[in-house]
Amino acid sequence: MSLLAARVRLVVLMARPALVLLLGSYALLGLAQHGRASRVADLPLVAGVLVATVGYLLVSVVLNDLADAEVDRVNLAGDRRRPLASGAVPRDLVVVAVVGGVLALTAAALLGPLPLAVLVAGTLVGAAYSLPPLRLSARGAVASLALPLNVVAVPYLVGLLAARAEVTRDDALLLGGLYAAVIGRLLLKDVRDVRGDALLGKRTFLVRHGRLVTCRVSAVACVLGGALLVAAVPDRTPALVSSYAVGLSGVVVLLALLARSPGPRHDTLLVGAVAVIGRGLVATLLAHLTMRPLGWTPWQQALALAAVALVTAGGAHDLLRRRPRTRAELRAPVHPTALD
């Protein structure tokens, strides 16, 4: 394999398609909140926001992987999705970070000074999260509060400020809902890593407070976040409210099962199912916001949201029916986080 092909492969590996989809969804929510993600004329703006988001994601993931190399060698030894745990050279990851940084800053500068300022601030917070001397990722509850600023606030605000140069009350409410929901989901990312975290003295929320408290706090945060998201939409429909009520009920049930899960195999499946529902609820909100400026009727919107709900339920159900057999499957990161 040529050097160029190896570098391209490493960029794709570090970007992690599921995370591109997740952070891209948050960026598109920022655009869609003000009707700038539905029409053909919006495509250049959408492309610029997505390029900035992907470049930012590359920088953030590389910083975190470099900082967590020792922990990943315990938790994820041999996992090809973690290059350092599989023997990659740190210098190659630095090249990926530089490429991502150039893409992000160039795209953000073209979008305007406010998106650029958000991106720079987010990168600095990401460095403080992953790297010494602050290394917020090792500070338990502080880490759970800081990480969503990287995962949610940065892409959402880049999209929002690219669409318009002000933040309204509903914008802030929607951001608060996303932030609370992601806190709830990110608390679960440490379920997979608890052995290595405890062994190496990484005092995560789960290590400090245990599984039951973690699941309860996660449930409260997810429900609060969902309620804020629905409240942030001024023209919310019964279909939107019903979709969120059903989805959040499913999350609470899964977290109750996770609190008394009998082992790592069940942990992996339950956390993955929570992630599937979380992504489905984000897709539901994005669909609602993009249908609004296109003039879809209430019945058309209800049918579209019902389709999203069915796909989400099917994905969660299929995942729960799986029975991972190999250690590699158990190590696979099925929960959403840009910096796990």
N, C-alpha and C positions, 0 to 999 in steps of 0.2 A: 504494500500500500504506500502511495506517495505521501510526502510530507503534507502537501496541500489537502489531499483526501483525508488524511488522519486528523488534520486540524478541523476540517469541516464536520467530520463525524463527531469530534469532541464538542464542537459548538452545539450540534443538535442534541447530543447526549446531555449536556449541561442545561440546555433550555428546558428540557423535559416537557413534551407536548401537552400533558395534562395541566401543567402549571401555566403554560402559555395560554391555554384555553381559559383557565381560572382568572388570571390577572387581566387577560384581554376582556373577559366579561365585565369585570369591574370598570375598566376604562370605557367600554362601550356604554355602560350604565350612565357614566358621567355625561357622555354625548347625548344619549337617548333621553335623559332627563329634560333636555331642552330641544328635543326634536331634531337632532343633528346626526342620526345614525340610521335613517330609514330610506332616504332618497339617493338616487344616482349621483346627484350633485354633491352629496356628502362624502363620497368615496375617497377623495384626496385627503380630507380631514381624518377620516377613519384610518386610512393607511398610515398617516403620520403619527397618530396616537398609538397605533399598534406597534410600529417600529420603535418608538420611544419606550414603550412598555417592555418589549422583548429585550431590548438592549439593557434596560435597567434590571430585568430579571437575571440576565447573564452575570452582571456584576455582583448582584446580591448573592446568587447561588455560589459563585466562586469564592467570595469572601467567607461564606459560612462553611463551605467544604474544606477550605484551607484551615479554618479555626477548629473544625470538629474532626480532623483527620484521625486523631487518636481514638476518639469515641467510636467513629464509624468502623475502624478496624476491629473493634470488639463486636459491635452490633451488626455490621454489614460486611463482614469479611468475604471477599470474592464477588460481591455484588457489582456487576458491570455498570450499573447506574450510578455508582459512587467510584469514580476513577481513582481517587487517592487510596481508597480501601482496596483497590485491585492492582495497585502498583504504578499508577501513572506518575509522571514527573510534575512537580508543582509548577515548574516554569511554563509548561504547556497551558495550565489553567490560567496563569497570569496573562498569557496571550489572548485567551478567550475573554477575560475580563476587560482587557484593553479594547478589543473589538466591540464588545458590548457597550462599553462606556462611550466610544466614539459614535456609535449608532444612536445611542440614547440622547446624548448631548446635542448632536446635529439635528435630529428630528425635533427635539424639544425647543431648540432655538428657533427653528422654522415655525413652530406653533405659536411662539410668543414668549415674552419675558416671564409671565406668571407660570406657565407650565415648566419652563426651564428652572425657575427658582424652586418649584416643588420637587423636581427631579434631583437637583443638587442636594436639597435638604434631606430627601429620602435616602440618598446614597450615603450621606454622613451618618444618618441614624442607623443604616444598615451596617456601616463600619463599626459604630459603637456597639451594636448588638453582637457582632461576631468576634471582634478583635480586642486584645488588651490595649489599654489598661482597664477600660470600662467592662467589656465583655458581658453585656446585659443578658446574654443567653444562659449564663450560669447563675442568674439571680432570681430563680423561682418565679414568684408572681410578677415581678417586674418584667421578666422576659415575656410572659403571657400578655402583658399590657403593651409592651413595646413592639412586638413582632407584627401585630395587625396594622401598625402604622406603615410598615413596609408592604405588607401583602395587600391591603385594601386602600388606605388613604392615598398613597402615591399614585397608583394607576387611575383611581376614581377622580382625583383632583386634576390630574393631567388632562383627562377627557373632559371634565366639567369646565375647566378654565380655557381649554381650547375652543369650546363651544361658545362661552361668554365669559367676560372678565369680572364676574361677581358671583357671590355665593348667597343664595336665598335661604329662607328658613327651611323650606322643604328639602333643599340640597343638604343642609346640615343634618336634618333629621334622617335622611336616607343614609348619609355617611355614618351617623351614629348607629343605625340599625345594622349596616354591614359590619361595622367595627365590633359590635356586641356579638353578632352571630359568629364571626370568625374567631373571636376569643373563645367561644364555646367549642368550636371545632378544633382549634389549635391546642387546647388543653389535652385533647385526645392523642395528639401526635406522639406524646412521650410514652404511651402504652407500649409501643413496639420497642422503645429504646431504654426501658426502665432498668434492665440489668446492667447495661454498660454505663448508664448515667450514675446509678448508685455505686458501681464499682470504682468509677473515676471521680467521684465526689461532685458530680454536677447536680446541684440542688434544685431540680425542677419542681413544679407545683405538685406533680404526682408523687415524687419521692418524698416531699415534705409532708403531704397531707393524706396520702393514700388514695386507693381507687374509688371508694364510696363517695368521699367528699368531692373528688375530681369530677365524677359523673354527675353529681347533683349540681355543682356550680356550672358545668357545661350545659346541662338542661335549662337552667335558669337563663343563662346568657343566650342560648339559641332561641328560646321562646321570646325573650325580651327583644332580641334583634329582629325576629320576624314581625313582631307587633309594630316596632318602629318603622320597618320597611313599608308595611301596608299603610300605616298612618301617614307616611311621607308622600303618598300618591293621592293627589287631590281628587282625581276622577276614578278612584278605585271602584271596581265592579264586584257584584256578588261572586262571580267566577274567580276573581283574584283572591278575595277573602277566603273562599272555600278551599282553594288550592293550598293556601298557606296554613289554614287550620288543619287540614288533613296531613300535610307534610310535617308540620311541627309535632302533631300527635305521634306520628311514626317515629320521629327522632327521640321523643321522650320514652317511648316503649323500648327502642333499641338501647338507649342509655341505661334504662333499668335492667335490661338483660346483661349489658356490659359490666354493670356494678357487681354482678355475681357470676361472671363468666368463669367456666371451669379451667380454661387454659389458653395458651397463646394462639392456637388455631381459631378458636371462637373469637378471641380478641380481634384478630386480623379481619375476620369477616364482618363483625359488628361495626367496627370503626369504618371499614370500607363502605358499608351500607349507609351509615350516617353521612359519609362524604358524598355518596351518590344523591341522597335526598337534598343535601345542601346545595349541590350544583344544580339540581333540578329546580329548586326554589329560586336561585339566581336567574336561571333560564326563563322561568315563569315571569319574573318581574321584567326582565329584558324584553320578552315577547310582548307583554302588556304595553310597555313604553314605546316600542317601535310600531305597534299596530295603531296607536292613538293618532299620530299625525297622518297616517295613510287613510283615515276615515272608515276603518272597519266598523261594521255594525256590532252591537252587543252580542248577538248570537254568533257571529263569526269569531269574535274574540273568545267567547266561552268555549266554542269547539276547539280553537287552537290551544287554549290553556288546558282543556281536557286531554288533548293529545300529548302535551308535554307531561302532564301528570301520569298518564298511562306509561309512557316511555320511562319515566323516572321510577315508577313503582316496579316495572318489569326489570329494570337494571338492578335495583336493590334486591328484588326477589331472587334473581338469577345468582347474584353474588352470595346471598345467604345460603343458597343450595349447594355451593361449591364445598369441596372437602380437600383443602390443600394437603398434598402428600409429601412434598419435598421441603427441605430447609430453605431452598431458594424462594419457593412460593411464600413461605412464612415471612421471609425477610422483605418481600416486595412491598414498597410503600404505597398502600392503597388509599391513604388519607391525604387531603389536600393541604399542602403547605409549601411555600416557596423556599423555605429555609429550614427544612427538617434534617 
